[in-house]
Amino acid sequence: MSARVAITGLGAVSALGLDVASHLAGLKAGTVGIAPLRRVDATTLRSKIGAEVPEFDPQAYFEPRQLGLLDRSSQMGLIATREAVAQSSGALEGVALHRAGAIFSASIGYWTMEEGYQKLYLDKAPRPHPFTVPRAMPSGTASVVTMDLGIHGPAFGIASACSSASHAMGTAFHMVRSGMLDVAVAGGAEASMTPGMLRAWEALRVLSPEGCHPFSKDRSGLVLGEGAAVVVLENLEQARARGATILAEMTGFGMSSDGIDMTAPDTESCARAMSLALEDAGIAPEAVDYVNAHGTATPLNDKTESAAMRLVFGNRLAALPVSSTKSMYGHTLSASGALDMVATVLALREGFLPPTMGFNEADPECDVDCVPNASRAASPEVAISSSFAFGGLNAVLAVRRYPG
């Protein structure tokens, strides 16, 4: 018999702040963390804005020896993990170490790679940093989390572009639900706004120079962000038995692949992932109270996602709140699904709907209630969070408010 799965801990690092409390305050206030770039010289860039983590000093969190093994993305991932585990109030205590897992998005250590290239090709150094490989490897965050927490169970990174964190959380959810694990920490971390990667994204012509305006007719592209988010998932009965505060219940996970195009999303495939998540959760579309959309603010994504939701929710879509929280903390790529999930759980737990900031003009092709420009008091019980990635790799998670 499948177990129910509780979310007992959240951790977040984003342009809204260095913890979940800052994240919650920013979501409620509609704080936009997008600003002129500070860590890179944007003089020659067309898009000079991004959602960087403010006032981030890794030396406040790590010893110098440990920092030598951590890329910027892993630093943020580990900070978010520590916060989530602390909030869970003992999820790992008394659990056999091989019954705990760490499933994360696979994220290349972009800053490590950038610094290495600079040493080799600009500074003419004979070699890069000696720990370049372990710092930059895509499974780096999962690895350092196991070492920090003493986890001996399954741990790995999942690579599916912007759906990576959602696939990681969904995989961890299935592992706990099936009984393979008693507890899992899962999520994603990404710090990709290096000079080289910013130019690479500019070459795709999907970055906005003005700002992030999801579902608005004047949207002109996405804005990159950096950050990390983590959830602690555990057997619900186990969590109740130890007196844990249950923040929400994860109930379903749906996946699909378009199999059509590398960058253009497919309406029917996106809809299939949403429908599969609801089916897995045993939830009818009519029961959904809130959708945290992928909502990247590219002209094609928002149009396609709106059409996909129309297939799933029908005429009810016009009255269903759908927001893109990326409008506040940017598109954090492989970490985005985890930050979106934290926002979704907070909405259920705290009784509000996060806004879509930067909304200026209605678009007939995006006929959704995007909770424009200000959060809204509400009492959502059931929600889904969607991630649709380049390569047509889709992941959707369903969650339910837990009473109490």
C-alpha angles and dihedrals in degrees: 000000000000118000124229114245125224129199105220103163140037131190129181141178117178146127085288092063148291100286144031093264090060090045092053093047091050094048092050094046095043091239113182111213093189112114142143111304115264108176096055135044103254096181095115097033121105091213109048098176136086144153102256123176105257125233093354112172110176091191088070089063107031141045116244092250091053093047089060088068098044130085116207090260093053090047090058092042092053093047091052091046093052090051093049094048091047091052091049087065099218107344090149097042113109092005117125106250092234089055092063124079141191116210118177142163113271108245127176115228094248096174091049090052093046092051091047093052091048091052094048102039106025104028092034091225115169093235142004125245109311091236095049093118099051091040094051102038114116093237092052096108094049090049097051090046091057090050094047094048100032093240116168100177130090113323129169146130123255120212118205101128112240092000093056098103092045091050088048093052092043092050091049089048092054091047092054094041092051093050096247089118135025094203137007137186110213140169141088147275131199136172105170105143096113122140091256096048093045089056091047091054090046088055088060088056094224100113119103118224092198107045145281114299109167117196091359116126090234095054112137106181146303130304117220121235138178133220147095140249134188137188128199111222123191142161104285096222090049090051092050092048092056092046096248122167105247109213096187141329120251106218112168148017128196130185137183141161125218097213089197118082138010098226109011115083122226120231099213094046093050089049091049092057090052093047092048091052091053092045091050089051094046089237126139117225088243090064096060112107102179140018123204098205129210083235103167095169095237111136094240100041097053093045092049094044091050090051091048092052089049089057091052102039102026119194090348090073093085090065097039115099110236120177138176111217089185084082086076106035101023130235106309093186111211091016095048098092091055095050089047090051092051088052090049094050091047090052091054094042099043099037105242142103116240113231134240102233124205094038109152111155135019116248116208088213091057100048097168134123095247095179089244122222100331136056117248132218110242143139106235114182102180129032143166129211118207133205122184116182139195109270090043096274111151133187130176128183128200123209135179131205111252115222116244 
